[in-house]
């Protein structure tokens, strides 16, 4: 007879990687959509589908911020000052990523 070991490893992640990516990209999509809708009349030389690039780039940057949030759960799980550092680091990385995604997305159109 063979022995079976039922090893169970509990995950420290409160949500899956896909959920964190969707949350990050959803927030980014809402922010860029509001920004683009309030931008006014586009320049005719930008082309017909100029909004597609920022609507793709910014949510991708937001999803990357969600990935960083997910991977910092190990630090967040330890509690105390490490949790504060992980949350602040996640926020700073997310904001910098959104800023870079916005610049890359709007390059050649609004920011020429």
C-alpha positions, 0 to 999 in steps of 0.5 A: 500500500502506498501512503498518501499525504494530503498536504494543504497549503493555504494561500495568503492572497485574498484574491486571485491574480486575475481579480487584482489585474481586473481591478487595476485595469478597471480603475484605470479604464474609468479614469482615462475614459472620463478624461477622454470624454471631457477632453473636447473636440479632437484635432482632425490630424489625429485620425479617426480612432485616436482614442483606441491607443489610450483606452488600451495602454492605460488599462494595461498599466493599471493591470500591471499595478494590480500585479504589483499589489498582488505580489506585495501580499506576502509583505502585507500579510506580515502585518505591522509596519510592513503592511503600511509599507506594502500599501504605500508602495503599492499605491505609489507603483500604481500611480506611477504606472498610471501616469506612464501609461497615460503619457504613452497612450496620449503620446502623439495625440493630446501630448504631441 
